[in-house]
Amino acid sequence: MARDDLLIKSHDILGMSVVEPDGDKLGVVRELFVDQRLGAIRFAILETGGLFGAGGKFHPVPWRLLDFDSRGRSLVASFSKERLKAAPSYDREQLNSTTYGWGAQSLRHFEADMARDPYEREPPDPRDRDRFDDLPGR
């Protein structure tokens, strides 16, 4: 398999279902937030509830807690529906605010589900190519 075979367009992730490991649907990816320093996705915004995309709740979920299913048609969460229901939720205005702190709040909520957030560190010096090998996904 060529390395390019593992690429997916961001457009194809938006609207993708997120399911529990047993296949029960948790929500739909509505937005992605990318760390500008590392060029890596940090959060997927899941919409839960609501009818036809109206009135749902938006939950920022650390990207590292989601994996593509074997066919790449949905994302499988490493947490339960109960855990997601207890997670902080926000409206669009709050998510668009860079000072609201929703990222830190979400990380605190999901910290038990992850050993550590690999993106919570200083980016490597681009002049030191050997250090790029320790980035997640490399």
N, C-alpha and C positions, 0 to 999 in steps of 0.2 A: 504494500500500500504506500503510495507516495504521500509525502507530508502535506501536500495541498489537498489531498482527499479528506483531511481532518478539519479543513476550514469550513466555516459556516458564516453566511452573511448576517449582519445584525438585523436586517429586515426580516429574516426568517425566524429569529428568536422572538421578536415582538409579536405578541398574540399567541405564542406557544403555551400550551398547557403545562402546569406544574402539578405533579402527582406525588402521592406518598409511595413508599416502596411497594405497597400492595396494590397500587394502581388507582386508588381513590383520588379524585381531582381536588386540588387545594385552591387553585386559582389560575390566573393567566398573567404572563409577563406583559406589562404595559410600557415599561421604560427601563433603560440601562444607564447606570452612572459609571463613568470611566475615570480612573485616576490619571490625571494629566501628566504626572511625573513619570509613571511607569508604563502608561499606555495599556493598562489592564482593567478589565471590568471589576469594579468593587462591589456594586449592589445591583440586584434585579428588583424592580418594583412590581410586586404581585398585587393584582386586584382580586379581591374576594367578594362574593356576594353581589348584590345589585342585579338588576334586570337589564339586559342589553347594554351593559357598560355604564349604566346610570346609577349613581348612589352607592357604588361599591366602596369598600375600604382599600386603601393603598398601604401595603406593608413593604418596607425596605428589607430585603433579605441578603445577607452576605453571599456573594456569588460562589464562594468556595463550598457552600452547603448544597449546591445544585450540581447534578451530573446529567449528561445526556443519556437517554435510554439507548438501547443497542441499535435502534434504527434512526435515532436522531429526530424523532417526531415529537418528543416531549422531554421535559426536564424532570428528573426524579430528585425529590427533596430528601435530605437526611434527617428530617424532623417530622413530627406528627401534626395532624390537623389541630389538635389541642394546643400544641406549642405555638403554632401560627396564630390561632385565635387569641392567645394571651400576649402576642407580640404587639409592640406599639404600632398604631396606624395613624395615617396623616392624610390631610387633604392636599390637593395639588399646590395650593399656595404655600403651605408649609414645606413641601418637598422642593419647591423652587427657591426657597430661602437658603442662602449659604450660611446664615448665622443661626438657624433654628436648632442645629445639633442632632438631627434625626439619625445621622450615621453612627455617632457615638452611642446614642440610645439603643439603636438596633444591635450594635455589636455587644453591648452589655447584656441585652436580653438573650442573645444567642450564644454567649460565651461558653455555656456548658456544652453546646453542640460542636464546638470547635476548640482544638488545642490552643491555637493562636491564629491571629490574622496575619498571614505572611506579608501583607502589604503595609502593615503598620510599622514601617521602618524607613530609614533614609534610602532614597534611590541610589543605585550603584553609580559610581563615576564612569561615564561613558568612555573615558580614555583608558579604562582598565577592563579590557574585553574579557578576561578570565573570570571576573566577578559576575558576568551576566549568566553564567552557567548555573548559579544557585537560585535564580528567580523561578517561581512556580511556573510549571509548564515548559521549562527549558530542559 
